[in-house]
């Protein structure tokens, strides 16, 4: 069922025109920075978008302007986990992986306990804060880290929301979701 949902959501995302991706990304980032979860955060981790993802560039630029520390995940395939690394640019010290996503090339890992806000990607989300990722479980494992106590926030397009997603015992929901239209907060 998850495989079928992923295929459908990838198709939906691929049909969003580039100018709408840009406009809705800017609007969603603008709405997020108005929220207390962002305003109170000193350190946030963002995803570096892949094709079809909402663009986090406006959020990064605003966070640096607001003197916040911005982190991005680097994947450790051997350990099957993400390592938060501080970034100071979206053009320098990043590399494109064989799987087609960008990640920091170097940097000092930041402990999850210091991260106030994690911007979480996904293919789909539901009315309960459940998330459908790309199937490798990296964000689920990261959000399950015992010393992470920050806020997990989905940044997404309205088109990514479905009534209900199938969830498994290792799936971790987000605390909130922000689109260009609204902010959703979830109990738990």
ROFIRO-304610 format. One record per residue (C-alpha): residue number from 1; x negated, y, z negated. Coordinates in steps of 0.02 Angstrom, whole numbers, padded with zeros to 5 digits. Example, Ala and Ser with C-alpha at 12.3 -4.5 7.8 and 13.67 -1.06 7.14 Angstrom:
2
(site 1,(-00615,-00225,-00390))
(site 2,(-00684,-00053,-00357))
END
This chain:
188
(site 1,(00000,00000,00000))
(site 2,(-00142,00121,-00043))
(site 3,(-00225,00084,00124))
(site 4,(-00064,00128,00218))
(site 5,(-00042,00288,00115))
(site 6,(-00222,00340,00150))
(site 7,(-00196,00317,00337))
(site 8,(-00036,00421,00333))
(site 9,(-00113,00560,00230))
(site 10,(-00268,00568,00340))
(site 11,(-00153,00589,00490))
(site 12,(-00054,00727,00402))
(site 13,(-00215,00818,00356))
(site 14,(-00286,00802,00532))
(site 15,(-00131,00890,00600))
(site 16,(-00153,01048,00496))
(site 17,(-00216,01184,00615))
(site 18,(-00390,01254,00571))
(site 19,(-00324,01431,00544))
(site 20,(-00195,01363,00421))
(site 21,(-00331,01262,00332))
(site 22,(-00429,01424,00312))
(site 23,(-00282,01532,00257))
(site 24,(-00212,01404,00134))
(site 25,(-00386,01370,00064))
(site 26,(-00412,01555,00029))
(site 27,(-00239,01571,-00049))
(site 28,(-00258,01416,-00157))
(site 29,(-00429,01472,-00220))
(site 30,(-00359,01645,-00257))
(site 31,(-00216,01568,-00357))
(site 32,(-00336,01454,-00453))
(site 33,(-00451,01596,-00509))
(site 34,(-00301,01681,-00589))
(site 35,(-00271,01533,-00704))
(site 36,(-00336,01525,-00884))
(site 37,(-00423,01360,-00849))
(site 38,(-00536,01449,-00724))
(site 39,(-00552,01612,-00820))
(site 40,(-00608,01523,-00979))
(site 41,(-00729,01406,-00889))
(site 42,(-00914,01444,-00893))
(site 43,(-00968,01290,-00794))
(site 44,(-00867,01213,-00654))
(site 45,(-00899,01070,-00535))
(site 46,(-00829,01082,-00360))
(site 47,(-00821,00959,-00218))
(site 48,(-00907,01008,-00056))
(site 49,(-00767,00982,00071))
(site 50,(-00764,00852,00207))
(site 51,(-00661,00876,00366))
(site 52,(-00478,00877,00316))
(site 53,(-00513,00939,00139))
(site 54,(-00460,01108,00074))
(site 55,(-00611,01225,00080))
(site 56,(-00690,01266,-00089))
(site 57,(-00803,01402,-00018))
(site 58,(-00695,01548,-00080))
(site 59,(-00693,01470,-00254))
(site 60,(-00882,01451,-00259))
(site 61,(-00911,01630,-00201))
(site 62,(-00791,01699,-00332))
(site 63,(-00867,01592,-00469))
(site 64,(-01042,01657,-00430))
(site 65,(-00973,01834,-00426))
(site 66,(-00897,01800,-00598))
(site 67,(-01068,01738,-00662))
(site 68,(-01011,01560,-00684))
(site 69,(-01121,01408,-00656))
(site 70,(-01065,01303,-00508))
(site 71,(-01106,01119,-00494))
(site 72,(-01081,00994,-00354))
(site 73,(-01092,00804,-00366))
(site 74,(-01236,00703,-00299))
(site 75,(-01193,00520,-00278))
(site 76,(-01302,00385,-00356))
(site 77,(-01254,00233,-00253))
(site 78,(-01359,00117,-00362))
(site 79,(-01269,00172,-00520))
(site 80,(-01101,00198,-00430))
(site 81,(-01078,00368,-00510))
(site 82,(-01084,00554,-00475))
(site 83,(-01219,00663,-00549))
(site 84,(-01171,00847,-00574))
(site 85,(-01307,00962,-00506))
(site 86,(-01305,01152,-00513))
(site 87,(-01299,01239,-00344))
(site 88,(-01333,01422,-00307))
(site 89,(-01294,01420,-00121))
(site 90,(-01182,01331,00003))
(site 91,(-01318,01333,00136))
(site 92,(-01482,01295,00045))
(site 93,(-01537,01139,-00049))
(site 94,(-01393,01034,00019))
(site 95,(-01402,00884,00132))
(site 96,(-01276,00791,00240))
(site 97,(-01262,00608,00191))
(site 98,(-01241,00463,00312))
(site 99,(-01057,00457,00261))
(site 100,(-01029,00636,00316))
(site 101,(-01020,00735,00155))
(site 102,(-01136,00866,00084))
(site 103,(-01225,00850,-00082))
(site 104,(-01366,00937,-00177))
(site 105,(-01539,00879,-00125))
(site 106,(-01620,00913,-00294))
(site 107,(-01588,00990,-00462))
(site 108,(-01570,00954,-00645))
(site 109,(-01419,00848,-00692))
(site 110,(-01295,00937,-00805))
(site 111,(-01211,00831,-00941))
(site 112,(-01023,00806,-00913))
(site 113,(-00993,00869,-01091))
(site 114,(-01043,01045,-01034))
(site 115,(-00922,01052,-00887))
(site 116,(-00765,01152,-00921))
(site 117,(-00674,01128,-00755))
(site 118,(-00690,00995,-00620))
(site 119,(-00612,01029,-00451))
(site 120,(-00555,00860,-00389))
(site 121,(-00528,00812,-00207))
(site 122,(-00406,00681,-00147))
(site 123,(-00302,00623,-00001))
(site 124,(-00140,00626,-00099))
(site 125,(-00064,00680,-00264))
(site 126,(00104,00651,-00348))
(site 127,(00222,00737,-00468))
(site 128,(00137,00653,-00617))
(site 129,(-00041,00709,-00582))
(site 130,(-00092,00544,-00505))
(site 131,(-00219,00551,-00367))
(site 132,(-00259,00446,-00216))
(site 133,(-00442,00463,-00173))
(site 134,(-00542,00387,-00033))
(site 135,(-00555,00219,-00119))
(site 136,(-00728,00215,-00197))
(site 137,(-00678,00269,-00373))
(site 138,(-00816,00398,-00402))
(site 139,(-00701,00533,-00472))
(site 140,(-00602,00407,-00575))
(site 141,(-00763,00346,-00656))
(site 142,(-00823,00524,-00683))
(site 143,(-00660,00581,-00763))
(site 144,(-00665,00426,-00876))
(site 145,(-00837,00476,-00943))
(site 146,(-00815,00480,-01134))
(site 147,(-00906,00646,-01155))
(site 148,(-00808,00738,-01020))
(site 149,(-00671,00839,-01104))
(site 150,(-00644,00977,-00976))
(site 151,(-00497,01008,-00862))
(site 152,(-00478,00907,-00702))
(site 153,(-00394,01012,-00568))
(site 154,(-00341,00956,-00395))
(site 155,(-00360,01088,-00260))
(site 156,(-00252,01033,-00116))
(site 157,(-00128,01069,00022))
(site 158,(00059,01053,-00012))
(site 159,(00062,00922,00126))
(site 160,(-00040,00806,00014))
(site 161,(00098,00788,-00116))
(site 162,(00209,00635,-00119))
(site 163,(00346,00584,-00241))
(site 164,(00247,00444,-00323))
(site 165,(00082,00355,-00294))
(site 166,(00040,00176,-00339))
(site 167,(-00084,00179,-00482))
(site 168,(-00202,00052,-00557))
(site 169,(-00280,00036,-00730))
(site 170,(-00439,00129,-00677))
(site 171,(-00352,00275,-00591))
(site 172,(-00370,00440,-00685))
(site 173,(-00241,00578,-00662))
(site 174,(-00282,00763,-00652))
(site 175,(-00226,00892,-00780))
(site 176,(-00168,01017,-00651))
(site 177,(-00153,01045,-00464))
(site 178,(-00162,01207,-00366))
(site 179,(-00105,01237,-00187))
(site 180,(-00077,01397,-00091))
(site 181,(00104,01393,-00152))
(site 182,(00099,01343,-00335))
(site 183,(00013,01281,-00491))
(site 184,(00069,01116,-00564))
(site 185,(00019,01063,-00740))
(site 186,(00037,00883,-00799))
(site 187,(00059,00817,-00976))
(site 188,(-00074,00705,-01047))
END
